[in-house]
Amino acid sequence: MSGAFSAIGSFWTYLTYLFDPFCGPAGIFSLFGNGTLVACGDAGWGDEIAFGVKITISVALATLPIGLIIGFLIALAAQSQEKSLRLAAGIYTTIFRGLPELLTLFIVYYGIQMLLQSAGSYVGITGPIEINAFVAGMIALSVVFSSYASEVLLSAFRAIPKGQYEAGDALGIPRSRTMVLIIIPQLVRIALPGMTNLWMILLKDTSYVSIIGLSDILRQTGIAARVSKEAFLFYGIACLLYLVLALISSFGLGFVDRWSRRSEAKR
């Protein structure tokens, strides 16, 4: 059994290398970077920069669903008939929209460690407790993203006529199914342009995680710039990589937007 898992692992490693857009056989750095500072392998910084791109994308993709779920719940609370829920939603969005993203990251990264150490002292754990930088970055970016997403979703909720809810009630459909079958599809279509902007902002905000030691694009290119003394080259590469990610996202989200509005185009 261990031999089978080893074979699968080797095959997966080969596939990831084969289709690696940076250091694979047809990768950008492999084709155009040989003999330069961006070559892959020990000769250059291509591998490190490629790893930074993967970290940046991973942080953004891990943050997005968490931020959307929290933002959706905050938007529901903000339009609730319960005054305490509306107040809590207002406080949440005010705090995390008002604080700088970098400060939020520091509070999450160091604050959670302090809480864990305090909790550990009660059970006899005296050593230092460190939180994973990836987890801290994901949490911090999620709460910031959710605070803005909740406002976009709240505006989308308010743009949906109340008659949509009443129609579901008239047909005897439970409110939960009305939300899933009637409201959310319209909500996605209305909120998508605003969410596209927030995704672009999230991609850029991932650069903050370099401050707490996570090896994203900015940190990897920064290390390469300091070691090689070629700051303009490597920071220029970082600019290009962020722009490429933004362009790919723009095309992808544009396709999703057109797909979501396909029924309008037919009318």
MODELLER restraints for C-alpha pairs under 7 A, 6 or more apart:
rsr = mdl.restraints
at = mdl.atoms
rsr.add(forms.Gaussian(group=physical.xy_distance, feature=features.Distance(at['CA:17:A'], at['CA:24:A']), mean=5.09, stdev=0.5))
rsr.add(forms.Gaussian(group=physical.xy_distance, feature=features.Distance(at['CA:18:A'], at['CA:24:A']), mean=5.21, stdev=0.5))
rsr.add(forms.Gaussian(group=physical.xy_distance, feature=features.Distance(at['CA:18:A'], at['CA:25:A']), mean=6.18, stdev=0.5))
rsr.add(forms.Gaussian(group=physical.xy_distance, feature=features.Distance(at['CA:20:A'], at['CA:27:A']), mean=6.12, stdev=0.5))
rsr.add(forms.Gaussian(group=physical.xy_distance, feature=features.Distance(at['CA:21:A'], at['CA:27:A']), mean=4.36, stdev=0.5))
rsr.add(forms.Gaussian(group=physical.xy_distance, feature=features.Distance(at['CA:21:A'], at['CA:28:A']), mean=6.28, stdev=0.5))
rsr.add(forms.Gaussian(group=physical.xy_distance, feature=features.Distance(at['CA:22:A'], at['CA:28:A']), mean=4.87, stdev=0.5))
rsr.add(forms.Gaussian(group=physical.xy_distance, feature=features.Distance(at['CA:22:A'], at['CA:29:A']), mean=5.26, stdev=0.5))
rsr.add(forms.Gaussian(group=physical.xy_distance, feature=features.Distance(at['CA:22:A'], at['CA:30:A']), mean=6.77, stdev=0.5))
rsr.add(forms.Gaussian(group=physical.xy_distance, feature=features.Distance(at['CA:22:A'], at['CA:50:A']), mean=6.07, stdev=0.5))
rsr.add(forms.Gaussian(group=physical.xy_distance, feature=features.Distance(at['CA:23:A'], at['CA:29:A']), mean=5.69, stdev=0.5))
rsr.add(forms.Gaussian(group=physical.xy_distance, feature=features.Distance(at['CA:23:A'], at['CA:30:A']), mean=5.26, stdev=0.5))
rsr.add(forms.Gaussian(group=physical.xy_distance, feature=features.Distance(at['CA:23:A'], at['CA:40:A']), mean=5.91, stdev=0.5))
rsr.add(forms.Gaussian(group=physical.xy_distance, feature=features.Distance(at['CA:23:A'], at['CA:46:A']), mean=6.92, stdev=0.5))
rsr.add(forms.Gaussian(group=physical.xy_distance, feature=features.Distance(at['CA:23:A'], at['CA:47:A']), mean=6.65, stdev=0.5))
rsr.add(forms.Gaussian(group=physical.xy_distance, feature=features.Distance(at['CA:24:A'], at['CA:30:A']), mean=6.62, stdev=0.5))
rsr.add(forms.Gaussian(group=physical.xy_distance, feature=features.Distance(at['CA:29:A'], at['CA:38:A']), mean=6.28, stdev=0.5))
rsr.add(forms.Gaussian(group=physical.xy_distance, feature=features.Distance(at['CA:29:A'], at['CA:39:A']), mean=5.69, stdev=0.5))
rsr.add(forms.Gaussian(group=physical.xy_distance, feature=features.Distance(at['CA:29:A'], at['CA:40:A']), mean=6.46, stdev=0.5))
rsr.add(forms.Gaussian(group=physical.xy_distance, feature=features.Distance(at['CA:29:A'], at['CA:46:A']), mean=6.13, stdev=0.5))
rsr.add(forms.Gaussian(group=physical.xy_distance, feature=features.Distance(at['CA:30:A'], at['CA:39:A']), mean=6.47, stdev=0.5))
rsr.add(forms.Gaussian(group=physical.xy_distance, feature=features.Distance(at['CA:30:A'], at['CA:40:A']), mean=6.39, stdev=0.5))
rsr.add(forms.Gaussian(group=physical.xy_distance, feature=features.Distance(at['CA:33:A'], at['CA:39:A']), mean=4.59, stdev=0.5))
rsr.add(forms.Gaussian(group=physical.xy_distance, feature=features.Distance(at['CA:36:A'], at['CA:44:A']), mean=6.60, stdev=0.5))
rsr.add(forms.Gaussian(group=physical.xy_distance, feature=features.Distance(at['CA:37:A'], at['CA:44:A']), mean=4.50, stdev=0.5))
rsr.add(forms.Gaussian(group=physical.xy_distance, feature=features.Distance(at['CA:37:A'], at['CA:45:A']), mean=6.02, stdev=0.5))
rsr.add(forms.Gaussian(group=physical.xy_distance, feature=features.Distance(at['CA:38:A'], at['CA:44:A']), mean=4.93, stdev=0.5))
rsr.add(forms.Gaussian(group=physical.xy_distance, feature=features.Distance(at['CA:38:A'], at['CA:45:A']), mean=4.84, stdev=0.5))
rsr.add(forms.Gaussian(group=physical.xy_distance, feature=features.Distance(at['CA:38:A'], at['CA:46:A']), mean=4.56, stdev=0.5))
rsr.add(forms.Gaussian(group=physical.xy_distance, feature=features.Distance(at['CA:39:A'], at['CA:45:A']), mean=6.09, stdev=0.5))
rsr.add(forms.Gaussian(group=physical.xy_distance, feature=features.Distance(at['CA:39:A'], at['CA:46:A']), mean=5.04, stdev=0.5))
rsr.add(forms.Gaussian(group=physical.xy_distance, feature=features.Distance(at['CA:40:A'], at['CA:46:A']), mean=4.39, stdev=0.5))
rsr.add(forms.Gaussian(group=physical.xy_distance, feature=features.Distance(at['CA:40:A'], at['CA:47:A']), mean=5.21, stdev=0.5))
rsr.add(forms.Gaussian(group=physical.xy_distance, feature=features.Distance(at['CA:41:A'], at['CA:47:A']), mean=6.33, stdev=0.5))
rsr.add(forms.Gaussian(group=physical.xy_distance, feature=features.Distance(at['CA:45:A'], at['CA:224:A']), mean=6.71, stdev=0.5))
rsr.add(forms.Gaussian(group=physical.xy_distance, feature=features.Distance(at['CA:48:A'], at['CA:220:A']), mean=6.17, stdev=0.5))
rsr.add(forms.Gaussian(group=physical.xy_distance, feature=features.Distance(at['CA:49:A'], at['CA:217:A']), mean=6.17, stdev=0.5))
rsr.add(forms.Gaussian(group=physical.xy_distance, feature=features.Distance(at['CA:49:A'], at['CA:220:A']), mean=5.64, stdev=0.5))
rsr.add(forms.Gaussian(group=physical.xy_distance, feature=features.Distance(at['CA:49:A'], at['CA:221:A']), mean=6.36, stdev=0.5))
rsr.add(forms.Gaussian(group=physical.xy_distance, feature=features.Distance(at['CA:52:A'], at['CA:215:A']), mean=5.52, stdev=0.5))
rsr.add(forms.Gaussian(group=physical.xy_distance, feature=features.Distance(at['CA:52:A'], at['CA:216:A']), mean=3.94, stdev=0.5))
rsr.add(forms.Gaussian(group=physical.xy_distance, feature=features.Distance(at['CA:52:A'], at['CA:217:A']), mean=4.24, stdev=0.5))
rsr.add(forms.Gaussian(group=physical.xy_distance, feature=features.Distance(at['CA:52:A'], at['CA:220:A']), mean=5.98, stdev=0.5))
rsr.add(forms.Gaussian(group=physical.xy_distance, feature=features.Distance(at['CA:53:A'], at['CA:216:A']), mean=6.23, stdev=0.5))
rsr.add(forms.Gaussian(group=physical.xy_distance, feature=features.Distance(at['CA:53:A'], at['CA:217:A']), mean=5.31, stdev=0.5))
rsr.add(forms.Gaussian(group=physical.xy_distance, feature=features.Distance(at['CA:55:A'], at['CA:215:A']), mean=6.77, stdev=0.5))
rsr.add(forms.Gaussian(group=physical.xy_distance, feature=features.Distance(at['CA:55:A'], at['CA:216:A']), mean=5.20, stdev=0.5))
rsr.add(forms.Gaussian(group=physical.xy_distance, feature=features.Distance(at['CA:56:A'], at['CA:206:A']), mean=6.20, stdev=0.5))
rsr.add(forms.Gaussian(group=physical.xy_distance, feature=features.Distance(at['CA:56:A'], at['CA:216:A']), mean=5.17, stdev=0.5))
rsr.add(forms.Gaussian(group=physical.xy_distance, feature=features.Distance(at['CA:56:A'], at['CA:217:A']), mean=6.41, stdev=0.5))
rsr.add(forms.Gaussian(group=physical.xy_distance, feature=features.Distance(at['CA:59:A'], at['CA:138:A']), mean=6.11, stdev=0.5))
rsr.add(forms.Gaussian(group=physical.xy_distance, feature=features.Distance(at['CA:59:A'], at['CA:206:A']), mean=6.81, stdev=0.5))
rsr.add(forms.Gaussian(group=physical.xy_distance, feature=features.Distance(at['CA:60:A'], at['CA:202:A']), mean=6.55, stdev=0.5))
rsr.add(forms.Gaussian(group=physical.xy_distance, feature=features.Distance(at['CA:60:A'], at['CA:203:A']), mean=6.07, stdev=0.5))
rsr.add(forms.Gaussian(group=physical.xy_distance, feature=features.Distance(at['CA:60:A'], at['CA:206:A']), mean=6.65, stdev=0.5))
rsr.add(forms.Gaussian(group=physical.xy_distance, feature=features.Distance(at['CA:62:A'], at['CA:138:A']), mean=6.70, stdev=0.5))
rsr.add(forms.Gaussian(group=physical.xy_distance, feature=features.Distance(at['CA:63:A'], at['CA:138:A']), mean=5.29, stdev=0.5))
rsr.add(forms.Gaussian(group=physical.xy_distance, feature=features.Distance(at['CA:63:A'], at['CA:141:A']), mean=6.48, stdev=0.5))
rsr.add(forms.Gaussian(group=physical.xy_distance, feature=features.Distance(at['CA:63:A'], at['CA:142:A']), mean=5.20, stdev=0.5))
rsr.add(forms.Gaussian(group=physical.xy_distance, feature=features.Distance(at['CA:66:A'], at['CA:142:A']), mean=6.08, stdev=0.5))
rsr.add(forms.Gaussian(group=physical.xy_distance, feature=features.Distance(at['CA:67:A'], at['CA:142:A']), mean=4.47, stdev=0.5))
rsr.add(forms.Gaussian(group=physical.xy_distance, feature=features.Distance(at['CA:67:A'], at['CA:143:A']), mean=6.34, stdev=0.5))
rsr.add(forms.Gaussian(group=physical.xy_distance, feature=features.Distance(at['CA:67:A'], at['CA:145:A']), mean=5.52, stdev=0.5))
rsr.add(forms.Gaussian(group=physical.xy_distance, feature=features.Distance(at['CA:67:A'], at['CA:146:A']), mean=4.40, stdev=0.5))
rsr.add(forms.Gaussian(group=physical.xy_distance, feature=features.Distance(at['CA:68:A'], at['CA:146:A']), mean=6.00, stdev=0.5))
rsr.add(forms.Gaussian(group=physical.xy_distance, feature=features.Distance(at['CA:68:A'], at['CA:149:A']), mean=6.68, stdev=0.5))
rsr.add(forms.Gaussian(group=physical.xy_distance, feature=features.Distance(at['CA:70:A'], at['CA:146:A']), mean=5.67, stdev=0.5))
rsr.add(forms.Gaussian(group=physical.xy_distance, feature=features.Distance(at['CA:71:A'], at['CA:146:A']), mean=4.17, stdev=0.5))
rsr.add(forms.Gaussian(group=physical.xy_distance, feature=features.Distance(at['CA:71:A'], at['CA:147:A']), mean=6.16, stdev=0.5))
rsr.add(forms.Gaussian(group=physical.xy_distance, feature=features.Distance(at['CA:71:A'], at['CA:149:A']), mean=5.25, stdev=0.5))
rsr.add(forms.Gaussian(group=physical.xy_distance, feature=features.Distance(at['CA:71:A'], at['CA:150:A']), mean=4.18, stdev=0.5))
rsr.add(forms.Gaussian(group=physical.xy_distance, feature=features.Distance(at['CA:72:A'], at['CA:150:A']), mean=5.92, stdev=0.5))
rsr.add(forms.Gaussian(group=physical.xy_distance, feature=features.Distance(at['CA:72:A'], at['CA:153:A']), mean=6.66, stdev=0.5))
rsr.add(forms.Gaussian(group=physical.xy_distance, feature=features.Distance(at['CA:74:A'], at['CA:89:A']), mean=5.53, stdev=0.5))
rsr.add(forms.Gaussian(group=physical.xy_distance, feature=features.Distance(at['CA:74:A'], at['CA:150:A']), mean=5.79, stdev=0.5))
rsr.add(forms.Gaussian(group=physical.xy_distance, feature=features.Distance(at['CA:75:A'], at['CA:150:A']), mean=4.84, stdev=0.5))
rsr.add(forms.Gaussian(group=physical.xy_distance, feature=features.Distance(at['CA:75:A'], at['CA:151:A']), mean=6.82, stdev=0.5))
rsr.add(forms.Gaussian(group=physical.xy_distance, feature=features.Distance(at['CA:75:A'], at['CA:153:A']), mean=6.13, stdev=0.5))
rsr.add(forms.Gaussian(group=physical.xy_distance, feature=features.Distance(at['CA:75:A'], at['CA:154:A']), mean=5.03, stdev=0.5))
rsr.add(forms.Gaussian(group=physical.xy_distance, feature=features.Distance(at['CA:77:A'], at['CA:85:A']), mean=5.19, stdev=0.5))
rsr.add(forms.Gaussian(group=physical.xy_distance, feature=features.Distance(at['CA:77:A'], at['CA:86:A']), mean=5.52, stdev=0.5))
rsr.add(forms.Gaussian(group=physical.xy_distance, feature=features.Distance(at['CA:77:A'], at['CA:89:A']), mean=6.02, stdev=0.5))
rsr.add(forms.Gaussian(group=physical.xy_distance, feature=features.Distance(at['CA:78:A'], at['CA:85:A']), mean=6.65, stdev=0.5))
rsr.add(forms.Gaussian(group=physical.xy_distance, feature=features.Distance(at['CA:78:A'], at['CA:86:A']), mean=4.42, stdev=0.5))
rsr.add(forms.Gaussian(group=physical.xy_distance, feature=features.Distance(at['CA:78:A'], at['CA:89:A']), mean=5.42, stdev=0.5))
rsr.add(forms.Gaussian(group=physical.xy_distance, feature=features.Distance(at['CA:78:A'], at['CA:90:A']), mean=6.92, stdev=0.5))
rsr.add(forms.Gaussian(group=physical.xy_distance, feature=features.Distance(at['CA:79:A'], at['CA:86:A']), mean=6.59, stdev=0.5))
rsr.add(forms.Gaussian(group=physical.xy_distance, feature=features.Distance(at['CA:80:A'], at['CA:86:A']), mean=6.26, stdev=0.5))
rsr.add(forms.Gaussian(group=physical.xy_distance, feature=features.Distance(at['CA:93:A'], at['CA:147:A']), mean=4.72, stdev=0.5))
rsr.add(forms.Gaussian(group=physical.xy_distance, feature=features.Distance(at['CA:96:A'], at['CA:143:A']), mean=6.90, stdev=0.5))
rsr.add(forms.Gaussian(group=physical.xy_distance, feature=features.Distance(at['CA:96:A'], at['CA:144:A']), mean=5.50, stdev=0.5))
rsr.add(forms.Gaussian(group=physical.xy_distance, feature=features.Distance(at['CA:96:A'], at['CA:147:A']), mean=6.13, stdev=0.5))
rsr.add(forms.Gaussian(group=physical.xy_distance, feature=features.Distance(at['CA:97:A'], at['CA:144:A']), mean=6.61, stdev=0.5))
rsr.add(forms.Gaussian(group=physical.xy_distance, feature=features.Distance(at['CA:97:A'], at['CA:147:A']), mean=6.18, stdev=0.5))
rsr.add(forms.Gaussian(group=physical.xy_distance, feature=features.Distance(at['CA:97:A'], at['CA:148:A']), mean=6.82, stdev=0.5))
rsr.add(forms.Gaussian(group=physical.xy_distance, feature=features.Distance(at['CA:101:A'], at['CA:144:A']), mean=6.94, stdev=0.5))
rsr.add(forms.Gaussian(group=physical.xy_distance, feature=features.Distance(at['CA:102:A'], at['CA:208:A']), mean=6.35, stdev=0.5))
rsr.add(forms.Gaussian(group=physical.xy_distance, feature=features.Distance(at['CA:104:A'], at['CA:140:A']), mean=6.05, stdev=0.5))
rsr.add(forms.Gaussian(group=physical.xy_distance, feature=features.Distance(at['CA:105:A'], at['CA:137:A']), mean=6.44, stdev=0.5))
rsr.add(forms.Gaussian(group=physical.xy_distance, feature=features.Distance(at['CA:105:A'], at['CA:140:A']), mean=5.08, stdev=0.5))
rsr.add(forms.Gaussian(group=physical.xy_distance, feature=features.Distance(at['CA:108:A'], at['CA:136:A']), mean=6.21, stdev=0.5))
rsr.add(forms.Gaussian(group=physical.xy_distance, feature=features.Distance(at['CA:108:A'], at['CA:140:A']), mean=6.05, stdev=0.5))
rsr.add(forms.Gaussian(group=physical.xy_distance, feature=features.Distance(at['CA:109:A'], at['CA:131:A']), mean=6.98, stdev=0.5))
rsr.add(forms.Gaussian(group=physical.xy_distance, feature=features.Distance(at['CA:109:A'], at['CA:136:A']), mean=5.21, stdev=0.5))
rsr.add(forms.Gaussian(group=physical.xy_distance, feature=features.Distance(at['CA:113:A'], at['CA:129:A']), mean=6.19, stdev=0.5))
rsr.add(forms.Gaussian(group=physical.xy_distance, feature=features.Distance(at['CA:113:A'], at['CA:130:A']), mean=5.76, stdev=0.5))
rsr.add(forms.Gaussian(group=physical.xy_distance, feature=features.Distance(at['CA:113:A'], at['CA:131:A']), mean=5.96, stdev=0.5))
rsr.add(forms.Gaussian(group=physical.xy_distance, feature=features.Distance(at['CA:116:A'], at['CA:129:A']), mean=6.68, stdev=0.5))
rsr.add(forms.Gaussian(group=physical.xy_distance, feature=features.Distance(at['CA:117:A'], at['CA:128:A']), mean=6.77, stdev=0.5))
rsr.add(forms.Gaussian(group=physical.xy_distance, feature=features.Distance(at['CA:117:A'], at['CA:129:A']), mean=5.88, stdev=0.5))
rsr.add(forms.Gaussian(group=physical.xy_distance, feature=features.Distance(at['CA:120:A'], at['CA:126:A']), mean=6.85, stdev=0.5))
rsr.add(forms.Gaussian(group=physical.xy_distance, feature=features.Distance(at['CA:133:A'], at['CA:212:A']), mean=6.33, stdev=0.5))
rsr.add(forms.Gaussian(group=physical.xy_distance, feature=features.Distance(at['CA:133:A'], at['CA:213:A']), mean=6.83, stdev=0.5))
rsr.add(forms.Gaussian(group=physical.xy_distance, feature=features.Distance(at['CA:133:A'], at['CA:214:A']), mean=6.02, stdev=0.5))
rsr.add(forms.Gaussian(group=physical.xy_distance, feature=features.Distance(at['CA:134:A'], at['CA:214:A']), mean=6.62, stdev=0.5))
rsr.add(forms.Gaussian(group=physical.xy_distance, feature=features.Distance(at['CA:137:A'], at['CA:209:A']), mean=5.67, stdev=0.5))
rsr.add(forms.Gaussian(group=physical.xy_distance, feature=features.Distance(at['CA:149:A'], at['CA:195:A']), mean=6.91, stdev=0.5))
rsr.add(forms.Gaussian(group=physical.xy_distance, feature=features.Distance(at['CA:152:A'], at['CA:191:A']), mean=6.19, stdev=0.5))
rsr.add(forms.Gaussian(group=physical.xy_distance, feature=features.Distance(at['CA:152:A'], at['CA:194:A']), mean=6.23, stdev=0.5))
rsr.add(forms.Gaussian(group=physical.xy_distance, feature=features.Distance(at['CA:153:A'], at['CA:191:A']), mean=6.01, stdev=0.5))
rsr.add(forms.Gaussian(group=physical.xy_distance, feature=features.Distance(at['CA:156:A'], at['CA:187:A']), mean=5.72, stdev=0.5))
rsr.add(forms.Gaussian(group=physical.xy_distance, feature=features.Distance(at['CA:156:A'], at['CA:190:A']), mean=5.66, stdev=0.5))
rsr.add(forms.Gaussian(group=physical.xy_distance, feature=features.Distance(at['CA:156:A'], at['CA:191:A']), mean=5.56, stdev=0.5))
rsr.add(forms.Gaussian(group=physical.xy_distance, feature=features.Distance(at['CA:157:A'], at['CA:187:A']), mean=6.40, stdev=0.5))
rsr.add(forms.Gaussian(group=physical.xy_distance, feature=features.Distance(at['CA:165:A'], at['CA:178:A']), mean=6.88, stdev=0.5))
rsr.add(forms.Gaussian(group=physical.xy_distance, feature=features.Distance(at['CA:168:A'], at['CA:178:A']), mean=5.67, stdev=0.5))
rsr.add(forms.Gaussian(group=physical.xy_distance, feature=features.Distance(at['CA:189:A'], at['CA:260:A']), mean=5.95, stdev=0.5))
rsr.add(forms.Gaussian(group=physical.xy_distance, feature=features.Distance(at['CA:192:A'], at['CA:257:A']), mean=6.77, stdev=0.5))
rsr.add(forms.Gaussian(group=physical.xy_distance, feature=features.Distance(at['CA:196:A'], at['CA:253:A']), mean=6.71, stdev=0.5))
rsr.add(forms.Gaussian(group=physical.xy_distance, feature=features.Distance(at['CA:200:A'], at['CA:246:A']), mean=6.40, stdev=0.5))
rsr.add(forms.Gaussian(group=physical.xy_distance, feature=features.Distance(at['CA:207:A'], at['CA:216:A']), mean=6.89, stdev=0.5))
rsr.add(forms.Gaussian(group=physical.xy_distance, feature=features.Distance(at['CA:207:A'], at['CA:218:A']), mean=5.94, stdev=0.5))
rsr.add(forms.Gaussian(group=physical.xy_distance, feature=features.Distance(at['CA:210:A'], at['CA:216:A']), mean=6.08, stdev=0.5))
rsr.add(forms.Gaussian(group=physical.xy_distance, feature=features.Distance(at['CA:210:A'], at['CA:218:A']), mean=6.49, stdev=0.5))
rsr.add(forms.Gaussian(group=physical.xy_distance, feature=features.Distance(at['CA:210:A'], at['CA:219:A']), mean=5.14, stdev=0.5))
rsr.add(forms.Gaussian(group=physical.xy_distance, feature=features.Distance(at['CA:217:A'], at['CA:238:A']), mean=6.36, stdev=0.5))
rsr.add(forms.Gaussian(group=physical.xy_distance, feature=features.Distance(at['CA:218:A'], at['CA:238:A']), mean=6.44, stdev=0.5))
rsr.add(forms.Gaussian(group=physical.xy_distance, feature=features.Distance(at['CA:221:A'], at['CA:234:A']), mean=5.35, stdev=0.5))
rsr.add(forms.Gaussian(group=physical.xy_distance, feature=features.Distance(at['CA:221:A'], at['CA:235:A']), mean=6.25, stdev=0.5))
rsr.add(forms.Gaussian(group=physical.xy_distance, feature=features.Distance(at['CA:221:A'], at['CA:238:A']), mean=6.51, stdev=0.5))
rsr.add(forms.Gaussian(group=physical.xy_distance, feature=features.Distance(at['CA:224:A'], at['CA:234:A']), mean=6.81, stdev=0.5))
rsr.add(forms.Gaussian(group=physical.xy_distance, feature=features.Distance(at['CA:225:A'], at['CA:231:A']), mean=4.34, stdev=0.5))
rsr.add(forms.Gaussian(group=physical.xy_distance, feature=features.Distance(at['CA:225:A'], at['CA:234:A']), mean=5.68, stdev=0.5))
